[in-house]
Amino acid sequence: MFHPRRTLRALLLPLAAGLALTALPAQTAQAASTLTNTGFESDGSGVATPTGWSEYGSTGASYVEAGGRSGSYRLSHYSSSAYKVETYQYLSGLTNGNYKLTAWVRSGGGQNSAYIALRNCGSSEQRTDLPVSASGWIRIVVPINVTNNQCTISINSDANAGNWINVDDLSFASGTSSTSIHGADVSSLAKSEAKGGVYRNSSGTTGDALSILRSSGMNYARLKVWVNPADGYNNKARVLETARRVKAQGMKLLVDFHYSDIWADPGAQSKPAAWAGHSYSQLRSDVYNHTYDVLNALKAQGTTADMVQVGNEINGGMLWSEGSTDNWTQLAGLLNSGYDAVKAVNSSTTVALHLARGGDLSGTRWWFDSAVANGVRFDAIGLSYYGYWHGSLYDFQTTLDDAASRYGKPVFVAETAYPFRLDSEDSHENIIDLSGELVSGYPASTSGQTRWMKDIASIVEAVPNGRGLGVFYWEATWTAVTGNGWDPTDSSSGNAWENQALFGYDDRALPAMAWFSHR
């Protein structure tokens, strides 16, 4: 991803202690082994306490009303004054084992905390925050390991006046949920360090950025490859160097082939200078040979790629104009050349195709329908999703779920990020620097950045049938360092992304790194 702002714009942390409602009164609902009244349809609108459920705290703020997701009614939390309320249901007589709660939720945002928890189950309490989504219902999941034959399903709000949530269509059944990729793109790191970049842990101690990220839970690094970039970074040799460091940290490696000397994205898919004037047949060989060369060198040094992207944000194809989506037969040939090269080096490496269409259901369907119809081979689907460009969280979940189901492939977020502030640390204008560009409910603050990442991770975790692989944060280490700008042909170009890195303007690790430890 990179959209150098047209000149450039063209080209909550959940509270640790919860709601203080954890010391529950004696259970007032009759204990059962099956969750009851899961759609809140047993009572009419205006019922204060839904059948089968109990309440604690500001009970007047919890009630049933019309407007259900699939039925007539839903549970809502709302009050015109500040409130803390819990709506819960106690289950007993459970067979010990792994369970998963699924719920459909909406939230207007602004709460101190709003989440669904599974507690008193014999293992550590598990929570999932409610993403801010006023326009559409979002599915979330909460897994738990029941070890004491009981569990409490708990819907919580610690809210300010006027804050609201809706909950509907819950289910509690055997099962698990988790994601395997808690990653970040760190392509900027080598150049940053060479130009004097410094990285510190949250306490301020200087350290290796990869080590700091790994200690926060990061388990997968993404590195882009350019063919012959002007600044000599992000080429084969540099990728080999950083890959050794990544693997030494015990992390997996995703190699992102741009097939260009500079940024490839939906607005630009320029050929490398060395391939200019090549015929389509030659370009197929170029793709194969370049892909094989980089990956085989990685394998030879003991740092085999675990996943490979054949192209970067290839909404309109790659290697224009020969590989444009105006000519799907040729684009398919180029993509399959890349696929074949990956598998020739290591048959178990996952091959992903990557679009910047995180909230575009029709566009994603059109692209992958075309790819399948033209015989394109791939193992996984990666989507960029930036909430300030790519639609609502509802749009994002709808697109992600559809891609996983329609093509029977695992899906992941290849890129996302969020600002922790709006001002620039250097003289270069940031890509996102106005409050009007932000996603509603997610302020440009350390807590807003953290909340965004946890909610994105929750949506990926909730992809049905375990097909949600996880998330890569884009350019976690791209801090403002003189000489490490966006343009490899211009050392004075500056950075437009430092307010969306995972290290602050004091070079310290930001609280948003907590999302790496998401299930």
SELOGU-736542 format. One record per residue (C-alpha): residue number from 1; residue in one letter; chain; x, y, z. Coordinates in steps of 0.25 Angstrom, whole numbers, plus 2048, in hexadecimal, padded with zeros to 3 digits. Each point is the difference from the previous one (the first is absolute). Example, Ala and Ser with C-alpha at 12.3 -4.5 7.8 and 13.67 -1.06 7.14 Angstrom:
[1,"A","A",[831,7EE,81F]]
[2,"S","A",[806,80E,7FE]]
***
This chain:
[1,"M","A",[800,800,800]]
[2,"F","A",[804,80E,7FE]]
[3,"H","A",[7F8,80C,7FB]]
[4,"P","A",[809,80C,801]]
[5,"R","A",[7F6,80A,803]]
[6,"R","A",[7F9,804,7F3]]
[7,"T","A",[80D,808,7FE]]
[8,"L","A",[7FF,7F8,80B]]
[9,"R","A",[7F1,7FF,800]]
[10,"A","A",[800,7FB,7F2]]
[11,"L","A",[80C,7F7,7FD]]
[12,"L","A",[7DA,7E0,875]]
[13,"L","A",[808,7F9,808]]
[14,"P","A",[7F5,7F9,808]]
[15,"L","A",[802,803,80F]]
[16,"A","A",[808,7F6,807]]
[17,"A","A",[7F7,7FF,80B]]
[18,"G","A",[7F3,800,7F8]]
[19,"L","A",[7F3,806,805]]
[20,"A","A",[802,7FD,80F]]
[21,"L","A",[7F4,7F7,7FE]]
[22,"T","A",[808,7F4,801]]
[23,"A","A",[7FC,7FD,80F]]
[24,"L","A",[7F2,7FB,7FB]]
[25,"P","A",[7F5,7FF,80A]]
[26,"A","A",[7FA,7F2,801]]
[27,"Q","A",[7FB,7FB,7F3]]
[28,"T","A",[7F1,804,7FE]]
[29,"A","A",[7FE,7F9,7F3]]
[30,"Q","A",[7FD,7F1,800]]
[31,"A","A",[80C,7F8,7FD]]
[32,"A","A",[800,7F8,7F3]]
[33,"S","A",[80A,7F9,7F7]]
[34,"T","A",[7FB,807,7F3]]
[35,"L","A",[800,80F,7FD]]
[36,"T","A",[7F1,804,800]]
[37,"N","A",[7F9,80C,7F9]]
[38,"T","A",[80C,802,7F7]]
[39,"G","A",[7F8,809,7F7]]
[40,"F","A",[7F9,808,80B]]
[41,"E","A",[7F2,7FC,7F9]]
[42,"S","A",[7FA,7FA,80D]]
[43,"D","A",[7FB,80E,804]]
[44,"G","A",[7FA,80C,7F9]]
[45,"S","A",[807,80D,7FE]]
[46,"G","A",[802,808,80D]]
[47,"V","A",[803,7F4,809]]
[48,"A","A",[80A,804,80A]]
[49,"T","A",[806,7F3,803]]
[50,"P","A",[7FF,7F5,7F5]]
[51,"T","A",[7FC,7F2,804]]
[52,"G","A",[80B,7F7,804]]
[53,"W","A",[80A,80C,802]]
[54,"S","A",[803,808,80C]]
[55,"E","A",[806,80E,802]]
[56,"Y","A",[809,807,809]]
[57,"G","A",[804,80F,802]]
[58,"S","A",[7F7,80B,7F9]]
[59,"T","A",[7F6,7F6,7FC]]
[60,"G","A",[7F7,80A,7FA]]
[61,"A","A",[80A,802,7F5]]
[62,"S","A",[7FE,7F1,7FC]]
[63,"Y","A",[7F3,7FD,7F8]]
[64,"V","A",[7FA,7F9,7F4]]
[65,"E","A",[7FB,808,7F5]]
[66,"A","A",[7FC,7FF,7F1]]
[67,"G","A",[80A,7FF,7F5]]
[68,"G","A",[806,7F2,801]]
[69,"R","A",[80A,7FB,7F6]]
[70,"S","A",[7F8,7F4,7FB]]
[71,"G","A",[7F4,800,809]]
[72,"S","A",[7F7,80B,806]]
[73,"Y","A",[808,804,80C]]
[74,"R","A",[80E,803,806]]
[75,"L","A",[807,803,80D]]
[76,"S","A",[804,80E,801]]
[77,"H","A",[809,808,80A]]
[78,"Y","A",[7FD,80F,801]]
[79,"S","A",[7FD,80B,809]]
[80,"S","A",[800,80F,7FF]]
[81,"S","A",[809,801,80C]]
[82,"A","A",[80D,7F8,803]]
[83,"Y","A",[7FE,7F2,804]]
[84,"K","A",[807,7F2,803]]
[85,"V","A",[7F8,7F4,7FD]]
[86,"E","A",[802,7F1,7FE]]
[87,"T","A",[7F5,7F7,7FA]]
[88,"Y","A",[804,7F1,802]]
[89,"Q","A",[7FC,7F2,800]]
[90,"Y","A",[806,7F5,808]]
[91,"L","A",[802,7F2,7FB]]
[92,"S","A",[803,7F3,808]]
[93,"G","A",[800,7F2,7FD]]
[94,"L","A",[80A,802,7F4]]
[95,"T","A",[809,7F5,7FB]]
[96,"N","A",[80E,805,802]]
[97,"G","A",[807,804,7F3]]
[98,"N","A",[802,80B,7F6]]
[99,"Y","A",[7F4,809,7FD]]
[100,"K","A",[7FD,80C,7F7]]
[101,"L","A",[7F6,80B,802]]
[102,"T","A",[7FC,807,7F3]]
[103,"A","A",[7F8,80D,801]]
[104,"W","A",[7FB,80B,7F6]]
[105,"V","A",[802,80E,805]]
[106,"R","A",[800,80F,7FD]]
[107,"S","A",[805,80B,808]]
[108,"G","A",[800,80F,7FF]]
[109,"G","A",[80D,801,807]]
[110,"G","A",[805,80A,80A]]
[111,"Q","A",[7FF,7F6,80C]]
[112,"N","A",[80B,7FF,80A]]
[113,"S","A",[7FE,7F1,7FD]]
[114,"A","A",[7F6,7F7,7F9]]
[115,"Y","A",[803,7F1,7FF]]
[116,"I","A",[7FB,7F2,801]]
[117,"A","A",[807,7F7,80A]]
[118,"L","A",[800,7F2,804]]
[119,"R","A",[803,7FF,80E]]
[120,"N","A",[800,7F6,80C]]
[121,"C","A",[802,7F5,7F7]]
[122,"G","A",[80C,7FA,807]]
[123,"S","A",[80B,806,7F7]]
[124,"S","A",[804,80F,7FD]]
[125,"E","A",[7F5,809,7FD]]
[126,"Q","A",[7FF,803,7F1]]
[127,"R","A",[7FB,80D,7FA]]
[128,"T","A",[7FD,806,7F2]]
[129,"D","A",[7FD,80F,7FF]]
[130,"L","A",[7F4,804,7F7]]
[131,"P","A",[805,807,7F4]]
[132,"V","A",[7FB,80E,7FD]]
[133,"S","A",[7F5,7FD,7F5]]
[134,"A","A",[7F3,808,800]]
[135,"S","A",[7FD,7FD,7F1]]
[136,"G","A",[800,7F1,800]]
[137,"W","A",[801,7F3,809]]
[138,"I","A",[80E,7FB,803]]
[139,"R","A",[802,7F1,804]]
[140,"I","A",[80A,7FE,80B]]
[141,"V","A",[804,7F3,808]]
[142,"V","A",[805,7FD,80E]]
[143,"P","A",[807,7F3,802]]
[144,"I","A",[802,7F9,80E]]
[145,"N","A",[805,7F4,806]]
[146,"V","A",[7F6,7FB,80A]]
[147,"T","A",[806,7F8,80B]]
[148,"N","A",[7F6,801,80C]]
[149,"N","A",[7F3,7FC,7F8]]
[150,"Q","A",[7FB,80E,800]]
[151,"C","A",[801,80D,7FA]]
[152,"T","A",[7FA,80E,800]]
[153,"I","A",[7FD,808,7F3]]
[154,"S","A",[801,80E,803]]
[155,"I","A",[7FD,80D,7F8]]
[156,"N","A",[806,80C,806]]
[157,"S","A",[7FF,80F,7FE]]
[158,"D","A",[808,80B,808]]
[159,"A","A",[7FA,80C,7F8]]
[160,"N","A",[7FE,80E,800]]
[161,"A","A",[7F3,807,7FE]]
[162,"G","A",[7FA,7FD,7F2]]
[163,"N","A",[809,7F4,7FD]]
[164,"W","A",[7F9,7F4,7FB]]
[165,"I","A",[802,7F1,7FC]]
[166,"N","A",[7F7,7F6,7F9]]
[167,"V","A",[802,7F1,802]]
[168,"D","A",[7F9,7F5,7F9]]
[169,"D","A",[800,7F1,7FB]]
[170,"L","A",[80A,7FA,80A]]
[171,"S","A",[804,7F2,800]]
[172,"F","A",[809,7F8,809]]
[173,"A","A",[805,7F2,7FB]]
[174,"S","A",[80C,7F8,800]]
[175,"G","A",[80B,805,7F7]]
[176,"T","A",[80D,809,800]]
[177,"S","A",[804,80D,7F9]]
[178,"S","A",[80E,806,7FE]]
[179,"T","A",[809,806,7F6]]
[180,"S","A",[80E,7FB,7FC]]
[181,"I","A",[805,80D,7FA]]
[182,"H","A",[803,80C,809]]
[183,"G","A",[80A,807,7F7]]
[184,"A","A",[805,80D,7FB]]
[185,"D","A",[807,806,7F4]]
[186,"V","A",[80E,804,804]]
[187,"S","A",[805,803,7F2]]
[188,"S","A",[805,80E,804]]
[189,"L","A",[809,7FB,80C]]
[190,"A","A",[80D,7FE,7F9]]
[191,"K","A",[801,80D,7FA]]
[192,"S","A",[7FB,807,80C]]
[193,"E","A",[80B,7FA,809]]
[194,"A","A",[80A,803,7F5]]
[195,"K","A",[7FC,80F,801]]
[196,"G","A",[800,801,80F]]
[197,"G","A",[7F3,7FB,804]]
[198,"V","A",[7FE,7FC,80F]]
[199,"Y","A",[7F6,7F6,806]]
[200,"R","A",[7FC,7FF,80F]]
[201,"N","A",[7F7,7F7,808]]
[202,"S","A",[7F5,806,808]]
[203,"S","A",[809,803,80B]]
[204,"G","A",[80A,808,7F8]]
[205,"T","A",[80B,7F6,7FE]]
[206,"T","A",[806,800,7F3]]
[207,"G","A",[800,7F3,7F9]]
[208,"D","A",[7FE,7F8,7F3]]
[209,"A","A",[7F3,803,7FA]]
[210,"L","A",[7FD,7F2,7FC]]
[211,"S","A",[803,7FB,80E]]
[212,"I","A",[7F7,80B,806]]
[213,"L","A",[7F5,7FC,7F6]]
[214,"R","A",[802,7F1,803]]
[215,"S","A",[7FF,802,80F]]
[216,"S","A",[7F3,806,7FE]]
[217,"G","A",[7FA,7F4,7F8]]
[218,"M","A",[803,803,7F2]]
[219,"N","A",[803,7F2,7F9]]
[220,"Y","A",[800,803,7F1]]
[221,"A","A",[808,80B,7F8]]
[222,"R","A",[7FD,805,7F2]]
[223,"L","A",[80B,805,7F7]]
[224,"K","A",[7FE,807,7F2]]
[225,"V","A",[809,7FD,7F5]]
[226,"W","A",[803,80A,7F5]]
[227,"V","A",[809,7FC,7F4]]
[228,"N","A",[80A,80B,7FF]]
[229,"P","A",[7FC,80C,809]]
[230,"A","A",[807,80D,7FE]]
[231,"D","A",[804,800,80F]]
[232,"G","A",[805,7F2,801]]
[233,"Y","A",[7F7,7FB,80A]]
[234,"N","A",[7F4,7F6,800]]
[235,"N","A",[808,7F9,7F5]]
[236,"K","A",[804,7F1,801]]
[237,"A","A",[80D,802,808]]
[238,"R","A",[7F9,809,80A]]
[239,"V","A",[7F4,7F6,801]]
[240,"L","A",[80A,7F5,803]]
[241,"E","A",[807,808,80B]]
[242,"T","A",[7F3,803,807]]
[243,"A","A",[7FA,7F2,7FE]]
[244,"R","A",[80C,7FB,808]]
[245,"R","A",[7FC,809,80C]]
[246,"V","A",[7F1,7FC,7FF]]
[247,"K","A",[803,7F1,800]]
[248,"A","A",[80A,802,80C]]
[249,"Q","A",[7F4,806,808]]
[250,"G","A",[7F8,7F4,7FD]]
[251,"M","A",[7F6,807,7F7]]
[252,"K","A",[7FA,7FB,7F3]]
[253,"L","A",[803,808,7F3]]
[254,"L","A",[7F7,805,7F5]]
[255,"V","A",[807,805,7F3]]
[256,"D","A",[7F8,80B,7F9]]
[257,"F","A",[804,801,7F1]]
[258,"H","A",[7FD,80D,7FA]]
[259,"Y","A",[806,7FD,7F2]]
[260,"S","A",[804,80E,7FF]]
[261,"D","A",[80C,809,804]]
[262,"I","A",[7F6,809,808]]
[263,"W","A",[7F3,7FF,807]]
[264,"A","A",[7F5,7F8,7F9]]
[265,"D","A",[7F2,802,804]]
[266,"P","A",[7F2,802,7FA]]
[267,"G","A",[805,80D,7F9]]
[268,"A","A",[80E,7FB,7FB]]
[269,"Q","A",[805,7F3,7FB]]
[270,"S","A",[80C,805,7F9]]
[271,"K","A",[80A,7F6,7FA]]
[272,"P","A",[80E,7FF,805]]
[273,"A","A",[80A,808,7F7]]
[274,"A","A",[807,7F3,7FD]]
[275,"W","A",[7F3,7FA,7FA]]
[276,"A","A",[7FC,80C,7F8]]
[277,"G","A",[7FD,7FC,7F2]]
[278,"H","A",[7FF,7F1,803]]
[279,"S","A",[7F6,7F8,7F9]]
[280,"Y","A",[7F4,7FA,807]]
[281,"S","A",[808,7F2,7FF]]
[282,"Q","A",[80C,807,805]]
[283,"L","A",[7F9,806,80C]]
[284,"R","A",[7FA,7F2,804]]
[285,"S","A",[80F,7FB,800]]
[286,"D","A",[804,80D,808]]
[287,"V","A",[7F5,7FD,80B]]
[288,"Y","A",[804,7F2,801]]
[289,"N","A",[80F,802,800]]
[290,"H","A",[800,80C,80A]]
[291,"T","A",[7F6,7F9,80A]]
[292,"Y","A",[808,7F3,7FF]]
[293,"D","A",[80D,807,802]]
[294,"V","A",[7FC,808,80D]]
[295,"L","A",[7F9,7F4,806]]
[296,"N","A",[80B,7F6,7FD]]
[297,"A","A",[80A,809,806]]
[298,"L","A",[7F8,801,80C]]
[299,"K","A",[7FF,7F1,801]]
[300,"A","A",[80F,7FE,7FE]]
[301,"Q","A",[803,809,80C]]
[302,"G","A",[7F6,7F8,809]]
[303,"T","A",[7F5,80B,800]]
[304,"T","A",[7F5,7FA,7F7]]
[305,"A","A",[7F4,809,7FD]]
[306,"D","A",[7F4,7FB,807]]
[307,"M","A",[7F6,808,7F7]]
[308,"V","A",[802,808,7F3]]
[309,"Q","A",[7F8,80A,7FA]]
[310,"V","A",[800,800,7F1]]
[311,"G","A",[7FE,80F,7FE]]
[312,"N","A",[7FC,80B,809]]
[313,"E","A",[7F2,806,800]]
[314,"I","A",[7FD,7FB,7F2]]
[315,"N","A",[7F2,805,7FE]]
[316,"G","A",[803,804,7F2]]
[317,"G","A",[80A,7F6,7FD]]
[318,"M","A",[810,801,800]]
[319,"L","A",[80B,803,7F6]]
[320,"W","A",[7F7,80A,7F9]]
[321,"S","A",[7FC,800,7F5]]
[322,"E","A",[802,7F1,7FC]]
[323,"G","A",[7FB,7FB,80E]]
[324,"S","A",[7F4,809,801]]
[325,"T","A",[7F3,7FB,804]]
[326,"D","A",[7FC,805,7F2]]
[327,"N","A",[807,7F3,7FB]]
[328,"W","A",[7FC,7F5,80A]]
[329,"T","A",[807,7F5,7F8]]
[330,"Q","A",[80D,807,801]]
[331,"L","A",[7FF,804,80E]]
[332,"A","A",[7FC,7F1,804]]
[333,"G","A",[80D,7FC,7F9]]
[334,"L","A",[809,809,808]]
[335,"L","A",[7F9,7FC,80D]]
[336,"N","A",[802,7F2,7FD]]
[337,"S","A",[80E,802,7FC]]
[338,"G","A",[802,806,80E]]
[339,"Y","A",[7F9,7F4,807]]
[340,"D","A",[808,7F6,7F8]]
[341,"A","A",[80D,806,805]]
[342,"V","A",[7FB,800,80E]]
[343,"K","A",[7FD,7F2,800]]
[344,"A","A",[80C,7FC,7F9]]
[345,"V","A",[809,805,80B]]
[346,"N","A",[7F7,7FB,80B]]
[347,"S","A",[7F2,7F9,7FE]]
[348,"S","A",[7FB,803,80E]]
[349,"T","A",[802,80F,7FF]]
[350,"T","A",[7F2,807,800]]
[351,"V","A",[7FD,808,7F3]]
[352,"A","A",[7F7,80C,803]]
[353,"L","A",[7FA,80A,7F6]]
[354,"H","A",[7FE,80E,806]]
[355,"L","A",[7F6,80B,7FD]]
[356,"A","A",[7FD,80D,806]]
[357,"R","A",[7F1,7FE,801]]
[358,"G","A",[7FD,7FD,80E]]
[359,"G","A",[7F2,805,800]]
[360,"D","A",[7FD,7FE,7F2]]
[361,"L","A",[7F7,7F4,7FF]]
[362,"S","A",[7FC,801,7F1]]
[363,"G","A",[80F,804,7FC]]
[364,"T","A",[806,7F5,807]]
[365,"R","A",[7F6,7F6,7FA]]
[366,"W","A",[802,805,7F2]]
[367,"W","A",[80F,7FF,802]]
[368,"F","A",[801,7F2,806]]
[369,"D","A",[7F5,7FB,7F7]]
[370,"S","A",[808,804,7F4]]
[371,"A","A",[80D,7FA,806]]
[372,"V","A",[7F9,7F3,802]]
[373,"A","A",[7F9,800,7F2]]
[374,"N","A",[80E,802,7FA]]
[375,"G","A",[807,7F5,808]]
[376,"V","A",[808,808,809]]
[377,"R","A",[806,7F8,80B]]
[378,"F","A",[801,805,80F]]
[379,"D","A",[7FF,7FB,80E]]
[380,"A","A",[7FB,80C,808]]
[381,"I","A",[7FA,80E,7FE]]
[382,"G","A",[806,80C,806]]
[383,"L","A",[7F8,80D,801]]
[384,"S","A",[805,80E,804]]
[385,"Y","A",[7F6,807,809]]
[386,"Y","A",[802,80E,804]]
[387,"G","A",[7F3,805,807]]
[388,"Y","A",[802,80E,7FB]]
[389,"W","A",[800,7FC,7F2]]
[390,"H","A",[7FA,7F2,7FE]]
[391,"G","A",[7F2,800,806]]
[392,"S","A",[7F9,7FD,80D]]
[393,"L","A",[804,7F5,80A]]
[394,"Y","A",[7F3,7FA,7FB]]
[395,"D","A",[804,800,7F2]]
[396,"F","A",[80E,7FB,804]]
[397,"Q","A",[7FA,7F4,807]]
[398,"T","A",[7F6,7FD,7F5]]
[399,"T","A",[80B,800,7F5]]
[400,"L","A",[809,7F8,809]]
[401,"D","A",[7F6,7F5,803]]
[402,"D","A",[7FB,7FF,7F2]]
[403,"A","A",[80E,7FE,7FA]]
[404,"A","A",[803,7F5,80A]]
[405,"S","A",[7F3,7F9,7FD]]
[406,"R","A",[7FF,803,7F1]]
[407,"Y","A",[80E,7FB,7FC]]
[408,"G","A",[802,7F6,80C]]
[409,"K","A",[80D,807,803]]
[410,"P","A",[806,805,80D]]
[411,"V","A",[800,810,801]]
[412,"F","A",[809,80A,807]]
[413,"V","A",[802,80F,801]]
[414,"A","A",[80C,802,7F8]]
[415,"E","A",[801,80F,805]]
[416,"T","A",[7F9,809,80A]]
[417,"A","A",[804,80B,809]]
[418,"Y","A",[7FB,80C,808]]
[419,"P","A",[805,80D,805]]
[420,"F","A",[804,802,80F]]
[421,"R","A",[800,810,7FD]]
[422,"L","A",[7FE,809,7F4]]
[423,"D","A",[80C,80A,800]]
[424,"S","A",[80D,7FD,7F9]]
[425,"E","A",[80D,7FD,807]]
[426,"D","A",[808,804,7F3]]
[427,"S","A",[7FD,80B,7F6]]
[428,"H","A",[7F8,7F7,7F7]]
[429,"E","A",[7F1,800,800]]
[430,"N","A",[7FA,7F3,805]]
[431,"I","A",[7F7,7F8,7F8]]
[432,"I","A",[7F5,800,80B]]
[433,"D","A",[801,80D,807]]
[434,"L","A",[7F2,806,802]]
[435,"S","A",[7F5,7FC,80A]]
[436,"G","A",[7F6,7FF,7F5]]
[437,"E","A",[808,7F5,7F9]]
[438,"L","A",[7FF,7F7,80C]]
[439,"V","A",[7F7,7F4,802]]
[440,"S","A",[7F4,804,809]]
[441,"G","A",[802,7FB,80E]]
[442,"Y","A",[80F,7FE,7FF]]
[443,"P","A",[808,80D,804]]
[444,"A","A",[80E,802,7FC]]
[445,"S","A",[806,7FC,80D]]
[446,"T","A",[807,7F5,806]]
[447,"S","A",[7F3,7FA,805]]
[448,"G","A",[7F9,802,7F3]]
[449,"Q","A",[80C,7F9,7F8]]
[450,"T","A",[7FF,7F5,80A]]
[451,"R","A",[7F1,7FE,7FF]]
[452,"W","A",[801,800,7F1]]
[453,"M","A",[80A,7F5,800]]
[454,"K","A",[7F9,7F7,80A]]
[455,"D","A",[7F2,802,7F8]]
[456,"I","A",[807,7FD,7F3]]
[457,"A","A",[806,7F3,806]]
[458,"S","A",[7F2,7FC,806]]
[459,"I","A",[7F9,801,7F3]]
[460,"V","A",[80B,7F7,7F9]]
[461,"E","A",[7FF,7F6,80C]]
[462,"A","A",[7F1,800,7FD]]
[463,"V","A",[801,7FB,7F2]]
[464,"P","A",[7F8,7F3,7FF]]
[465,"N","A",[806,7F2,7FF]]
[466,"G","A",[80D,805,806]]
[467,"R","A",[804,807,7F3]]
[468,"G","A",[805,80D,806]]
[469,"L","A",[80F,7FF,800]]
[470,"G","A",[803,80D,807]]
[471,"V","A",[806,80E,7FE]]
[472,"F","A",[80C,808,7FB]]
[473,"Y","A",[802,80E,805]]
[474,"W","A",[806,808,7F5]]
[475,"E","A",[80E,807,802]]
[476,"A","A",[801,7FE,80F]]
[477,"T","A",[80E,806,800]]
[478,"W","A",[7FF,80B,7F7]]
[479,"T","A",[803,80C,809]]
[480,"A","A",[805,80E,7FC]]
[481,"V","A",[80E,7FE,7FD]]
[482,"T","A",[807,80A,7F7]]
[483,"G","A",[804,7F9,7F3]]
[484,"N","A",[7F5,7F5,801]]
[485,"G","A",[7F5,806,7F8]]
[486,"W","A",[7F6,7FA,7F7]]
[487,"D","A",[807,803,7F3]]
[488,"P","A",[80C,7F7,7FE]]
[489,"T","A",[805,80A,7F5]]
[490,"D","A",[800,80C,809]]
[491,"S","A",[807,7FF,80E]]
[492,"S","A",[7F9,80D,804]]
[493,"S","A",[7F2,7FB,7FD]]
[494,"G","A",[7FC,7FE,80F]]
[495,"N","A",[7F6,7F6,807]]
[496,"A","A",[7F1,801,7FF]]
[497,"W","A",[7FD,7F5,80A]]
[498,"E","A",[808,802,80D]]
[499,"N","A",[7F2,803,807]]
[500,"Q","A",[7FC,7F2,7FC]]
[501,"A","A",[80C,7F8,805]]
[502,"L","A",[800,7F8,80C]]
[503,"F","A",[80C,808,806]]
[504,"G","A",[7FC,80E,805]]
[505,"Y","A",[807,80D,7FE]]
[506,"D","A",[809,7FD,80C]]
[507,"D","A",[804,7F3,7F9]]
[508,"R","A",[7F9,7F8,80A]]
[509,"A","A",[7F7,7F3,7FE]]
[510,"L","A",[7F1,805,800]]
[511,"P","A",[7F5,7F9,807]]
[512,"A","A",[7FA,7FB,7F3]]
[513,"M","A",[80B,7F5,800]]
[514,"A","A",[7F6,7F9,80A]]
[515,"W","A",[7F8,7FB,7F4]]
[516,"F","A",[80B,7F7,7FC]]
[517,"S","A",[7FC,7F7,80C]]
[518,"H","A",[7F2,7FF,7FB]]
[519,"R","A",[7FB,7F2,800]]
***
